[in-house]
């Protein structure tokens, strides 16, 4: 279903609604395809009917025959806000509307103080901790993509990690956490990770990524990384579907072989 040439949107989608709306004078930040837009309309209508985001996501997955279980991190509204010298703007305005050009002085997650993990997300984390299943953190922006998830109340506790201010070790069952760095040879493959990491006061290094996450038992880094903590070095570039599958298979092997039950990894 996904467009494998661009790795976003729907394969074969058209953009007639997007072009027509622009012609009417509407500011369209994102070039959203017609089929893609219909999914957003379907989900928005479910939310307006009173369904939670979790319920709407489950309905959408059933309609699209998605086999895997997909759960949102929360059913509460949370927005990533970017501080610039010109003022605070939404992440989408920063990255899409202004192409990531403004300098960044800070990032915050509006609404995170009142947000709770969704029941499905909470249950998945608790089950993983109970049975010792590893948790994988993908190579996404550690600030704007992974950051809001880890900032949710109770998530770091379930992962057994430390908050950015530091916490003591917890003597209870916990999941082993494997994090794949989004950096290759010290640089983000794409996106504003470098600007965001610096805005939070962290160096743009694999150590900086590990310090932001503060919960990884094992880092997967590129072969040229100078990261000194527990790690596995792999070619983490994913230019096509074959490379993505190759990396996924290697990560699964690591999860099966390296993260052995009963062995406490050295804290990162």
N, C-alpha and C positions, 0 to 999 in steps of 0.2 A: 504493500500500500504506500509506503513512504517513497518519496522521490530519491532514488539512490544516486542521482547525479549531484544534487545539492545537499542531500541529507537533512532536508526539512521540507515540510509541505507534503502534498499528496501527488503521487506520480500521475502525469497526464492532466493535472489540474489546469483550469483556465482562470483568467483574471478579469472577466468582464465586469463584475460588480465593483471590483477595486477601481478599474479604469473609469467606470461610469460615475462612481461617487467622487472621484477626483475631478471629473468634468463638471460636476455639480457644485464644486467649490469646497468639498469636504477635505480636511487635512487627514490623509491616510498615512500614519507613521509606518505601518508595515504592509508590504505587498502580500495580502492574504488571498489565497486562491478561493474560487467559488465553492468547491467541495469542502475545503478547510473551513471556510466561513460558515457553512451549513452546520458543521460540528459545533462551532462556537454558539450558533443560534440555538441548536438543540440543547446544549448544556445550560445556556443562560435561561432558556424557558423552564427547564427543570428547577433551576434555582429560584426563579420567580414563583414557581408553584409551591415553594416551601421545602424542597428537598435540600439536604445538606450537600456539601461538595463531595463527600464520600459516597452518598447515595447516587448523586448525579454521575459520578465517575463510574460506579458499578453498572448503572444503566447503560452508559455509553460503551463500556467494555463489552457488555452482553450484546448490544446492538451491532458492534463491530467484530464480534466473535474473537475477542482478544483472550487467549488462553491463560496467560499469566494474571496474577492478582495485582492490581494497581491501586495504591491508596495514597491520598494526599497527606502531606505532613500534618495539616490542621484543617479544620472546618471553619476556622475563624479568619477574618480578613487581616492579612499581613502584606505590607508593601515595602520594597527596598527603595530607600531614598538616598540620593547622592548629593552631597554638599559640594558646591563649586564657588569660586569667587563671585559669581553672578547670582548666587542663591541656591536654594535646595530644589532639586528636580527629581521626578520619578526615574527609576532605572531605564524604563523604555524610552523616555524622552532623551536621556543621556546617551544611550547606546544607538538607538534607531533614529530618533529625531535629530540629534546633533552629532551622530557618527563617532561618539566617544571622544570628541575633541577637547571639551573643557578640562581644565585642571581639576583634580579631585582633592578636597580637603577632609572629607569624612564620609562615612556610610553608616546609615542606621536602618533598623527594621521597624517601620511604623506599625504599631499594634501588637508587637511581639510580647509586650508585658502582660497583655490580657489574653493571649492565645494559648490554647492547650493542644497537645498532640491529638490527632484524630484517634478514635478508638481502634480502628484497624491498624494504624501505624504503631500505636502503643502495644497492642497485642502481639504484633510481629516482633517488636523489640524484646518484649518480655519472654516470648517463646524462644527466641534465639539465645537469650541469656540463660534460660532454664536448661536447654538441651545442648548448649555449647556450640551452636552454629556460628560460623564466622559471618561478620558483616562487612560488606565491600563498600567502600566510598569511591565513587568513580572520579575520573580526572576532570572534574569541573572546577569552576572558579571557587576557591576556598572561602572567599568572602561573601559574594552575592548569591552563589548557588548552594553551597554546603552550609555556609554561615547561618542562614535563617533556621535550618533544620536543627543544628546543634544548639541554637539559642532558645529553642522551645523548652519550656519548663519540664525538667525531669529527664530529658533525652541524654544529657551527659552522664547523669547518674546511672542510667540503664547501660550505657556504654562503658561505665567504669572509668571514664576519663577524668581529667582535671579541667576545671574551668580555666579561662585565660588568666584569672587571678590566682589560681592554684588551689588545689584541694588535697586532702590526705587520701591515701589508698583505702579502698573499701574491701572489706573481707566478706565477699559474697560471690555467688555465681555471676559470671559476666561473659559477654561475647568477646571473641577475639576480633579485632578490627584491622582490616587490610585496606590501606588507602593508596590509590594510584595517583601519583603526582601529575598535575596538569602541565608541568614544565618539561621541556625537552632541551637539554644543553643549557639550562638556566633561563629559558625564555618560554612564556606561554605560547602554545600553538595558535591560539586565537583568543579574542575577547579582551576585556579590560582588566584581567587579573593583576597585572603588574601595577597599574595605577591604584587599584583598590588595596592591594597588599601594602604598598607604601603609605597610603592614606591611613591605614590602621597601625602603621609604625613597624611593619615587618619587612625584612629583606626579601627580594624576589629570588629566593633559593628554595631548594627542597626542604631545608631546615626551617625556613620561614613558613612553608606550607604545613609542615608537621607541627610547628608551634601554634599556628592558627587553629588547626584541628584539635590538638591537645588530647587525642584519644586513640591515636594509631599505634597498634602493637608492631606493625610491620609496614614499611613504605615500599612501594614499587616505583623505582626511579629509572631514568634513562642511563645507559652505560657510562656516559661521561660525567655523571653526577658526583659531587664531592660530599654528598650526605654521609654523615658518620654514624647514624643510628642504625638499628636493625632494619635491613632492607634486602630487596632482591633487585638486581639490575636487569632490565629487559628493554627491548626496542618497543617503546610505547606509542610510536607514531601509527596513526590509522588513516591512511589515505584512501582506502577502498574497503569493500565488504570483506574481502579475503583477509586483509590485515586485521580488521576488527574481530573476525572470528578467531584468527590465530592468537591474538592477545587474550580474548575471552577464555579460550581453552587453556592458555598458560596460567591465567589467574585462577581458574578452577583447580588446576593441578596444584598450585601453591596453597590454595585454601585446604585441599585434601591432605597434602604431604607436610607442609611446614607448620601449620597451626595445629599441633597435636594436643588433644585434650589433656589437661592436667599440667601443662607446661606453661609457666608464666613468662611471657616475653618481657625483655628488658623495656622499661618505660622509655618512651621517646621524649 
